Amino acid sequence: MKKARMIYASSEADADILYATRHFVPDPFLWWEWRGRTHVVMSPLEIDRARKSKHIDHVHAPEEFILKGTSAGTAQLIVEIARKQKFNAATVPASFPLGLACELKELGFHVDVAEGAFFPQRQFKTADEVKKLTVALRVAEAGLARGFEVLRQTKIGTRGVLRWGNAVLTSEILRGEIDAVVVKKGGLPANTIVAGGDQACDPHERGSGPLRANETIIMDIFPRHQATGYFGDLTRTVIRGRASDAQKKLYFTVAEGKRWVQKQMKPGVDGKKLHEALVQRFTEAGFPTEKRKGRWVGFFHGTGHGLGLEIHESPRFAAGKFKKGLALTVEPGLYYPGLGGVRLEDVVILQTGGIFNLTTAPQFLEI
């Protein structure tokens, strides 16, 4: 078989086609690679913008393959492209639409799914991609700075409820202040986490309701940069007021764990073993990972994940041995209802002999 490589997706939603074209389009479109050249078919709405792209070799109108004025679906268009360019099959990513694959099969066109990542090189960040990640991270840091600023302006009301101006400060209000700065700086916020007290013990809980003094507050900010599509990712935990000795021990155990992990990271180190060693260090410090009353406590999520055109992309921290050029988050956490949750997160780049930490946000416990 003569196989092309092919994607049909929206580049606003699919990282692979955005990586291939570096061109934002809200609706699905066709990209393929054949004999070392890349092609797209674009509607009149998008074709002139696409022709300016340096990442696409050939930009086609549908009329080049289907007679103008006739109606033909995407499957028929693909068959006509293949006939004209003389290939009869395509390798596609696992996200390729099932319905479209079935239509192509009925038309006699063979589709097979790529083994593993469609663009395995995506996990190794170029210098330009590191710059884009850094810009996105600075947007997150600007949002975090606004979060700190608002918390510093609060007063402690009855029953420890934080008040900002003349109103109770809620997770929703603080998240709105953070997200507003993120938007002004060119980011797209999505599900920013501002979770206090026991809510912070569920790592993906966005947070709701009044925030209180003397409780841990997790702020996890992960905007997508509007211009490039790359993500920043940043987490800090603070207490407005005074931390108890138990809260201080929880916080500084996580902080020490993050520092220790970062010192161990370099190409060739096994991420799974490093994660397991961190869990054990936390256990030895008095913070075991286990189930209590039917729910997990301790450190029950991964130490980190890949970051790029997706907020969680390959590889996961514990996926195997680290390699030069990976962009990874390092985000250990400990969570105990009644005491609180703590998570601290940086973004690092693996380089020869160690890491380069892209994160510049301050890290402290009490405000």
Order of alpha helices (4+ residues) and beta strands (2+ residues): beta-alpha-beta-beta-alpha-beta-alpha-beta-alpha-beta-alpha-beta-beta-beta-alpha-beta-beta-beta-beta-beta-alpha-alpha-beta-beta-beta-beta-beta-beta-beta-beta-beta
